[in-house]
């Protein structure tokens, strides 16, 4: 979408009033001070894109800012468990650190409604310390290894695994490659021994073989809930041809686990030339072949993987034992 800078408009046209007038008429959203967007476009954006556009608005408001932590992770196109709550900036002085509330606003209409009250807005979180920065998509961000490590040091185990799995995987399609060795080297520079140990736990568990954030979340939850570790991306053959490749497999229990994300049935990249209905039918036939070959299959979605109690019940009902009787929250 197109962000409108009041400063740029003034420099190019001399116009100083049209944006304020359009804002008052309900046509525009003021994303940050002096930065506007068309309201109808803003309302239609999904949360991740709205967050990214807020980041770009912050850069227009505060040029040459260095984005760090979860914001830098978003700009590096890394997978996160959730949309960040703030836009993170580094390099703040002692008196300017901390969180600032969102400034995104829209003018109310005659019924005192703004049209954006149901949308999450994002404030700024300034962090102390000067950090190294590199250019990424026209913005200044912390280097990739530093970004990954500094996020891992602050996140839960499950959220960290989602990020670490994606960072070291071959499915990441943008940005420079990064290896576990590079990440361990970056982690060695953390000032806190406790954080170094925590990051090491996440990195030792991380695998490049998870093929989605949902698979990474599922695997982390299995570990936290005491379930046996599965084989990832197991291949099954029948009559010399490939029968299936599965997300998770427990050979001892002849149990196959599949994470069902929405993209499997809704993403054009996944569907190819097939319709969603054809994809669902193909999945059913694939599962029928696996069952006929003597395997059991259990499926779950994002909501189940995110809920320890539901996920525990799902896997136990499928016949998989775990060592925790009463799981606590793992998020």
C-alpha positions as a Markdown table, in Angstrom:
| # | Residue | x | y | z |
|---|---|---|---|---|
| 1 | Unk | 0.0 | 0.0 | 0.0 |
| 2 | Unk | 1.0 | 3.7 | -0.4 |
| 3 | Unk | 2.0 | 5.7 | 2.7 |
| 4 | Unk | 1.7 | 9.4 | 2.4 |
| 5 | Unk | 4.3 | 11.6 | 4.0 |
| 6 | Unk | 3.1 | 15.1 | 4.9 |
| 7 | Unk | 6.7 | 16.3 | 4.7 |
| 8 | Unk | 7.3 | 14.9 | 1.2 |
| 9 | Unk | 4.0 | 16.3 | 0.0 |
| 10 | Unk | 4.9 | 19.7 | 1.3 |
| 11 | Unk | 8.3 | 19.6 | -0.4 |
| 12 | Unk | 6.9 | 18.5 | -3.7 |
| 13 | Unk | 3.7 | 20.5 | -4.0 |
| 14 | Unk | 3.7 | 23.0 | -1.2 |
| 15 | Unk | 0.4 | 21.5 | 0.1 |
| 16 | Unk | 0.1 | 21.7 | 3.9 |
| 17 | Unk | -3.6 | 21.3 | 4.4 |
| 18 | Unk | -5.1 | 18.6 | 2.2 |
| 19 | Unk | -4.0 | 15.7 | 4.4 |
| 20 | Unk | -5.5 | 17.2 | 7.5 |
| 21 | Unk | -8.7 | 17.9 | 5.6 |
| 22 | Unk | -9.0 | 14.3 | 4.2 |
| 23 | Unk | -8.2 | 13.0 | 7.7 |
| 24 | Unk | -11.0 | 15.0 | 9.2 |
| 25 | Unk | -13.4 | 13.8 | 6.5 |
| 26 | Unk | -12.6 | 10.2 | 7.4 |
| 27 | Unk | -10.7 | 9.3 | 4.2 |
| 28 | Unk | -7.3 | 8.8 | 5.9 |
| 29 | Unk | -5.7 | 7.1 | 8.9 |
| 30 | Unk | -2.9 | 8.9 | 10.6 |
| 31 | Unk | -0.5 | 6.0 | 11.1 |
| 32 | Unk | 2.3 | 8.0 | 12.7 |
| 33 | Unk | 2.9 | 11.7 | 13.1 |
| 34 | Unk | 2.9 | 13.2 | 9.6 |
| 35 | Unk | 2.3 | 9.8 | 7.9 |
| 36 | Unk | -1.1 | 8.8 | 6.5 |
| 37 | Unk | -2.7 | 6.0 | 4.7 |
| 38 | Unk | -6.1 | 5.5 | 2.9 |
| 39 | Unk | -8.5 | 4.2 | 5.5 |
| 40 | Unk | -10.2 | 1.7 | 3.3 |
| 41 | Unk | -6.8 | 0.2 | 2.4 |
| 42 | Unk | -5.7 | 0.2 | 6.1 |
| 43 | Unk | -8.8 | -1.6 | 7.3 |
| 44 | Unk | -8.4 | -4.3 | 4.7 |
| 45 | Unk | -4.8 | -5.2 | 5.6 |
| 46 | Unk | -4.1 | -8.4 | 7.5 |
| 47 | Unk | -2.3 | -7.9 | 10.9 |
| 48 | Unk | 1.1 | -8.8 | 9.7 |
| 49 | Unk | 1.0 | -6.4 | 6.7 |
| 50 | Unk | -0.5 | -3.7 | 9.0 |
| 51 | Unk | 2.4 | -4.1 | 11.3 |
| 52 | Unk | 4.9 | -3.9 | 8.5 |
| 53 | Unk | 3.3 | -0.7 | 7.2 |
| 54 | Unk | 3.5 | 0.7 | 10.7 |
| 55 | Unk | 7.2 | 0.0 | 10.7 |
| 56 | Unk | 7.6 | 1.8 | 7.4 |
| 57 | Unk | 5.6 | 4.7 | 8.8 |
| 58 | Unk | 8.0 | 4.9 | 11.8 |
| 59 | Unk | 10.9 | 5.1 | 9.4 |
| 60 | Unk | 9.3 | 8.0 | 7.6 |
| 61 | Unk | 8.6 | 9.7 | 10.9 |
| 62 | Unk | 12.1 | 8.9 | 12.4 |
| 63 | Unk | 14.5 | 8.5 | 9.5 |
| 64 | Unk | 17.7 | 6.4 | 10.0 |
| 65 | Unk | 16.2 | 4.5 | 12.9 |
| 66 | Unk | 17.7 | 1.0 | 13.4 |
| 67 | Unk | 15.1 | -1.6 | 13.8 |
| 68 | Unk | 15.9 | -4.5 | 16.2 |
| 69 | Unk | 14.5 | -7.6 | 17.9 |
| 70 | Unk | 11.2 | -8.9 | 16.6 |
| 71 | Unk | 10.8 | -6.0 | 14.2 |
| 72 | Unk | 14.1 | -6.8 | 12.6 |
| 73 | Unk | 13.0 | -10.4 | 12.4 |
| 74 | Unk | 9.9 | -9.4 | 10.5 |
| 75 | Unk | 12.0 | -7.3 | 8.1 |
| 76 | Unk | 14.3 | -10.3 | 7.6 |
| 77 | Unk | 11.2 | -12.3 | 6.6 |
| 78 | Unk | 11.6 | -14.7 | 9.5 |
| 79 | Unk | 8.7 | -16.6 | 10.9 |
| 80 | Unk | 7.4 | -15.6 | 14.3 |
| 81 | Unk | 4.8 | -17.1 | 16.5 |
| 82 | Unk | 2.9 | -13.9 | 16.8 |
| 83 | Unk | 2.7 | -10.3 | 15.4 |
| 84 | Unk | 5.0 | -8.2 | 17.6 |
| 85 | Unk | 3.2 | -5.9 | 20.0 |
| 86 | Unk | 5.6 | -3.0 | 19.3 |
| 87 | Unk | 8.0 | -1.6 | 16.8 |
| 88 | Unk | 11.4 | -2.1 | 18.3 |
| 89 | Unk | 14.2 | 0.5 | 17.8 |
| 90 | Unk | 17.7 | 0.4 | 19.1 |
| 91 | Unk | 20.2 | 3.1 | 20.1 |
| 92 | Unk | 18.0 | 5.0 | 22.6 |
| 93 | Unk | 19.8 | 7.1 | 25.3 |
| 94 | Unk | 19.1 | 6.4 | 28.9 |
| 95 | Unk | 16.3 | 8.9 | 29.2 |
| 96 | Unk | 14.5 | 7.8 | 26.0 |
| 97 | Unk | 14.1 | 4.0 | 26.5 |
| 98 | Unk | 10.9 | 2.2 | 27.1 |
| 99 | Unk | 7.5 | 1.8 | 25.4 |
| 100 | Unk | 5.4 | 4.5 | 23.8 |
| 101 | Unk | 1.7 | 4.0 | 23.1 |
| 102 | Unk | 0.4 | 3.7 | 19.5 |
| 103 | Unk | -0.4 | 6.9 | 17.7 |
| 104 | Unk | -2.4 | 5.4 | 14.8 |
| 105 | Unk | -5.8 | 7.2 | 14.7 |
| 106 | Unk | -8.7 | 8.1 | 12.5 |
| 107 | Unk | -11.3 | 10.9 | 12.8 |
| 108 | Unk | -14.7 | 9.9 | 14.4 |
| 109 | Unk | -17.8 | 10.2 | 12.3 |
| 110 | Unk | -21.2 | 11.6 | 13.5 |
| 111 | Unk | -21.7 | 8.5 | 15.6 |
| 112 | Unk | -18.3 | 8.9 | 17.2 |
| 113 | Unk | -16.9 | 5.8 | 15.4 |
| 114 | Unk | -13.5 | 5.9 | 13.9 |
| 115 | Unk | -13.7 | 2.7 | 11.8 |
| 116 | Unk | -10.4 | 1.4 | 13.2 |
| 117 | Unk | -11.2 | 0.7 | 16.8 |
| 118 | Unk | -11.3 | -3.1 | 16.2 |
| 119 | Unk | -7.8 | -3.0 | 14.7 |
| 120 | Unk | -4.6 | -3.6 | 16.7 |
| 121 | Unk | -2.2 | -0.6 | 16.6 |
| 122 | Unk | 1.5 | -0.7 | 17.4 |
| 123 | Unk | 3.5 | 1.6 | 19.5 |
| 124 | Unk | 7.3 | 2.0 | 19.8 |
| 125 | Unk | 9.7 | 0.3 | 22.1 |
| 126 | Unk | 13.1 | 2.0 | 22.3 |
| 127 | Unk | 16.1 | 0.0 | 23.6 |
| 128 | Unk | 19.4 | 1.2 | 24.9 |
| 129 | Unk | 22.7 | 0.7 | 23.2 |
| 130 | Unk | 24.2 | 1.3 | 19.8 |
| 131 | Unk | 24.0 | -1.8 | 17.7 |
| 132 | Unk | 25.4 | -2.7 | 14.3 |
| 133 | Unk | 23.1 | -2.2 | 11.4 |
| 134 | Unk | 22.8 | -3.2 | 7.7 |
| 135 | Unk | 20.4 | -2.1 | 4.9 |
| 136 | Unk | 17.4 | -4.3 | 4.3 |
| 137 | Unk | 14.7 | -3.2 | 1.9 |
| 138 | Unk | 15.7 | 0.4 | 2.3 |
| 139 | Unk | 15.6 | 0.2 | 6.1 |
| 140 | Unk | 18.3 | -0.1 | 8.8 |
| 141 | Unk | 18.1 | -3.4 | 10.7 |
| 142 | Unk | 20.3 | -5.3 | 13.0 |
| 143 | Unk | 22.4 | -8.1 | 11.2 |
| 144 | Unk | 20.6 | -11.4 | 10.7 |
| 145 | Unk | 22.6 | -13.5 | 13.3 |
| 146 | Unk | 22.3 | -10.8 | 16.0 |
| 147 | Unk | 18.6 | -10.4 | 15.3 |
| 148 | Unk | 17.9 | -14.2 | 15.7 |
| 149 | Unk | 19.9 | -14.5 | 18.9 |
| 150 | Unk | 18.5 | -11.4 | 20.6 |
| 151 | Unk | 15.0 | -12.5 | 19.9 |
| 152 | Unk | 15.7 | -16.1 | 21.1 |
| 153 | Unk | 17.1 | -14.7 | 24.3 |
| 154 | Unk | 13.8 | -13.1 | 25.1 |
| 155 | Unk | 11.2 | -15.5 | 23.8 |
| 156 | Unk | 9.6 | -18.6 | 25.1 |
| 157 | Unk | 10.9 | -22.0 | 24.0 |
| 158 | Unk | 8.1 | -22.6 | 21.5 |
| 159 | Unk | 8.4 | -19.2 | 20.0 |
| 160 | Unk | 12.2 | -19.5 | 19.8 |
| 161 | Unk | 12.0 | -22.9 | 18.0 |
| 162 | Unk | 9.6 | -21.4 | 15.4 |
| 163 | Unk | 12.2 | -18.7 | 14.7 |
| 164 | Unk | 15.3 | -20.8 | 14.9 |
| 165 | Unk | 13.9 | -23.6 | 12.7 |
| 166 | Unk | 13.1 | -21.1 | 10.0 |
| 167 | Unk | 16.4 | -19.2 | 10.2 |
| 168 | Unk | 18.5 | -22.3 | 9.5 |
| 169 | Unk | 16.1 | -23.9 | 7.0 |
| 170 | Unk | 16.5 | -24.0 | 3.2 |
| 171 | Unk | 12.9 | -23.0 | 2.8 |
| 172 | Unk | 13.8 | -19.4 | 3.7 |
| 173 | Unk | 13.6 | -17.6 | 0.3 |
| 174 | Unk | 15.1 | -14.2 | 1.2 |
| 175 | Unk | 18.1 | -12.9 | 3.0 |
| 176 | Unk | 21.5 | -14.4 | 3.5 |
| 177 | Unk | 21.8 | -18.0 | 4.7 |
| 178 | Unk | 22.7 | -18.5 | 8.4 |
| 179 | Unk | 24.0 | -21.7 | 10.1 |
| 180 | Unk | 23.7 | -23.0 | 13.6 |
| 181 | Unk | 27.5 | -22.4 | 14.0 |
| 182 | Unk | 27.0 | -18.7 | 13.1 |
| 183 | Unk | 24.2 | -18.5 | 15.6 |
| 184 | Unk | 26.1 | -20.2 | 18.3 |
| 185 | Unk | 29.0 | -17.7 | 17.7 |
| 186 | Unk | 26.6 | -14.8 | 17.9 |
| 187 | Unk | 25.1 | -16.3 | 21.1 |
| 188 | Unk | 28.5 | -16.4 | 22.7 |
| 189 | Unk | 28.5 | -12.6 | 22.7 |
| 190 | Unk | 25.5 | -12.3 | 24.9 |
| 191 | Unk | 26.5 | -10.7 | 28.2 |
| 192 | Unk | 24.3 | -12.9 | 30.4 |
| 193 | Unk | 25.2 | -16.6 | 31.1 |
| 194 | Unk | 21.6 | -17.4 | 31.7 |
| 195 | Unk | 20.6 | -16.1 | 28.3 |
| 196 | Unk | 23.5 | -17.9 | 26.6 |
| 197 | Unk | 22.3 | -21.2 | 28.2 |
| 198 | Unk | 18.7 | -20.5 | 27.2 |
| 199 | Unk | 19.6 | -19.7 | 23.6 |
| 200 | Unk | 21.8 | -22.9 | 23.5 |
| 201 | Unk | 18.8 | -25.0 | 24.5 |
| 202 | Unk | 16.7 | -23.6 | 21.7 |
| 203 | Unk | 19.5 | -23.9 | 19.1 |
| 204 | Unk | 20.4 | -27.5 | 20.1 |
| 205 | Unk | 16.7 | -28.4 | 19.6 |
| 206 | Unk | 16.3 | -26.4 | 16.3 |
| 207 | Unk | 16.0 | -28.4 | 13.1 |
| 208 | Unk | 16.1 | -27.3 | 9.4 |
| 209 | Unk | 13.6 | -30.0 | 8.5 |
| 210 | Unk | 10.4 | -28.4 | 9.9 |
| 211 | Unk | 8.5 | -27.1 | 6.9 |
| 212 | Unk | 6.2 | -24.6 | 8.5 |
| 213 | Unk | 5.8 | -22.5 | 11.6 |
| 214 | Unk | 3.0 | -24.8 | 12.6 |
| 215 | Unk | 5.3 | -27.9 | 12.4 |
| 216 | Unk | 7.9 | -26.1 | 14.5 |
| 217 | Unk | 5.4 | -25.1 | 17.1 |
| 218 | Unk | 4.0 | -28.7 | 17.2 |
| 219 | Unk | 7.5 | -30.2 | 17.7 |
| 220 | Unk | 8.4 | -27.7 | 20.5 |
| 221 | Unk | 5.1 | -28.5 | 22.2 |
| 222 | Unk | 5.7 | -32.2 | 22.0 |
| 223 | Unk | 9.1 | -31.7 | 23.6 |
| 224 | Unk | 7.7 | -29.5 | 26.4 |
| 225 | Unk | 4.8 | -31.9 | 27.1 |
| 226 | Unk | 7.0 | -35.0 | 27.4 |
| 227 | Unk | 6.0 | -36.8 | 24.2 |
| 228 | Unk | 8.7 | -38.9 | 22.3 |
| 229 | Unk | 10.6 | -37.1 | 19.6 |
| 230 | Unk | 9.2 | -37.9 | 16.1 |
| 231 | Unk | 11.0 | -38.5 | 12.8 |
| 232 | Unk | 10.6 | -35.5 | 10.6 |
| 233 | Unk | 9.6 | -35.7 | 6.9 |
| 234 | Unk | 9.6 | -39.5 | 6.8 |
| 235 | Unk | 9.1 | -41.1 | 3.4 |
| 236 | Unk | 6.9 | -44.1 | 2.8 |
| 237 | Unk | 7.2 | -46.2 | -0.3 |
| 238 | Unk | 4.9 | -48.9 | -1.8 |
| 239 | Unk | 5.6 | -51.0 | -4.8 |
| 240 | Unk | 8.8 | -49.0 | -5.6 |
| 241 | Unk | 7.0 | -45.7 | -5.7 |
| 242 | Unk | 6.6 | -42.9 | -3.1 |
| 243 | Unk | 3.5 | -43.4 | -1.1 |
| 244 | Unk | 3.8 | -40.3 | 1.1 |
| 245 | Unk | 6.1 | -37.9 | 2.9 |
| 246 | Unk | 4.7 | -37.1 | 6.4 |
| 247 | Unk | 5.3 | -34.2 | 8.9 |
| 248 | Unk | 5.9 | -36.5 | 11.9 |
| 249 | Unk | 6.4 | -40.3 | 12.4 |
| 250 | Unk | 6.8 | -42.4 | 15.5 |
| 251 | Unk | 8.0 | -45.8 | 14.2 |
| 252 | Unk | 7.5 | -47.6 | 17.5 |
| 253 | Unk | 3.8 | -46.7 | 17.5 |
| 254 | Unk | 3.3 | -46.8 | 13.7 |
| 255 | Unk | 1.8 | -43.4 | 14.2 |
| 256 | Unk | 1.9 | -40.6 | 11.6 |
| 257 | Unk | 1.2 | -37.0 | 12.7 |
| 258 | Unk | 0.1 | -34.2 | 10.3 |
| 259 | Unk | -0.1 | -30.5 | 11.0 |
| 260 | Unk | -2.9 | -29.0 | 8.9 |
| 261 | Unk | -2.3 | -25.3 | 8.3 |
| 262 | Unk | -4.8 | -23.1 | 6.3 |
| 263 | Unk | -2.2 | -22.6 | 3.6 |
| 264 | Unk | -2.5 | -26.3 | 2.6 |
| 265 | Unk | -6.0 | -25.7 | 1.4 |
| 266 | Unk | -6.0 | -21.9 | 0.7 |
| 267 | Unk | -2.6 | -20.9 | -0.6 |
| 268 | Unk | -2.2 | -20.6 | -4.4 |
| 269 | Unk | 1.5 | -21.7 | -4.0 |
| 270 | Unk | 0.4 | -24.9 | -2.4 |
| 271 | Unk | -2.6 | -25.7 | -4.5 |
| 272 | Unk | -0.9 | -25.1 | -7.8 |
| 273 | Unk | -3.5 | -25.9 | -10.5 |
| 274 | Unk | -5.8 | -27.8 | -8.1 |
| 275 | Unk | -8.8 | -26.4 | -6.3 |
| 276 | Unk | -9.2 | -26.5 | -2.5 |
| 277 | Unk | -11.7 | -29.3 | -2.9 |
| 278 | Unk | -9.4 | -31.4 | -5.1 |
| 279 | Unk | -6.6 | -30.9 | -2.5 |
| 280 | Unk | -8.8 | -32.1 | 0.4 |
| 281 | Unk | -9.8 | -35.2 | -1.6 |
| 282 | Unk | -6.1 | -35.9 | -2.5 |
| 283 | Unk | -5.2 | -35.6 | 1.2 |
| 284 | Unk | -8.0 | -38.1 | 2.1 |
| 285 | Unk | -6.9 | -40.6 | -0.5 |
| 286 | Unk | -3.3 | -40.3 | 0.7 |
| 287 | Unk | -4.3 | -40.9 | 4.3 |
| 288 | Unk | -6.5 | -43.9 | 3.2 |
| 289 | Unk | -3.4 | -45.4 | 1.6 |
| 290 | Unk | -1.3 | -44.9 | 4.7 |
| 291 | Unk | -4.0 | -46.5 | 6.9 |
| 292 | Unk | -4.3 | -49.4 | 4.4 |
| 293 | Unk | -0.5 | -49.9 | 4.8 |
| 294 | Unk | -1.0 | -50.4 | 8.6 |
| 295 | Unk | -0.3 | -46.9 | 9.9 |
| 296 | Unk | -2.4 | -44.8 | 12.1 |
| 297 | Unk | -2.8 | -41.1 | 11.3 |
| 298 | Unk | -3.5 | -38.2 | 13.6 |
| 299 | Unk | -4.1 | -34.6 | 12.5 |
| 300 | Unk | -4.3 | -31.3 | 14.3 |
| 301 | Unk | -4.5 | -27.6 | 13.4 |
| 302 | Unk | -2.9 | -24.4 | 14.7 |
| 303 | Unk | -5.4 | -23.9 | 17.5 |
| 304 | Unk | -4.8 | -27.4 | 18.9 |
| 305 | Unk | -1.0 | -27.1 | 18.7 |
| 306 | Unk | -1.2 | -23.7 | 20.5 |
| 307 | Unk | -3.2 | -25.2 | 23.4 |
| 308 | Unk | -1.1 | -27.6 | 25.6 |
| 309 | Unk | -4.2 | -29.3 | 27.1 |
| 310 | Unk | -5.9 | -29.9 | 23.7 |
| 311 | Unk | -2.7 | -31.0 | 22.1 |
| 312 | Unk | -1.9 | -33.5 | 24.9 |
| 313 | Unk | -5.4 | -34.9 | 24.6 |
| 314 | Unk | -5.1 | -35.1 | 20.8 |
| 315 | Unk | -1.8 | -37.1 | 20.9 |
| 316 | Unk | -2.8 | -39.3 | 23.8 |
| 317 | Unk | -6.1 | -40.3 | 22.1 |
| 318 | Unk | -4.0 | -41.3 | 19.1 |
| 319 | Unk | -2.0 | -43.7 | 21.3 |
| 320 | Unk | 1.1 | -41.6 | 22.0 |
| 321 | Unk | 2.2 | -41.7 | 25.6 |
| 322 | Unk | 3.8 | -38.7 | 27.4 |
| 323 | Unk | 5.7 | -38.2 | 30.7 |
| 324 | Unk | 3.7 | -35.2 | 31.9 |
| 325 | Unk | 0.4 | -35.9 | 33.6 |
| 326 | Unk | -0.9 | -32.4 | 33.9 |
| 327 | Unk | 0.8 | -30.1 | 31.4 |
| 328 | Unk | 1.2 | -26.4 | 32.2 |
| 329 | Unk | 1.2 | -23.5 | 29.8 |
| 330 | Unk | 4.2 | -23.7 | 27.4 |
| 331 | Unk | 3.7 | -20.3 | 25.7 |
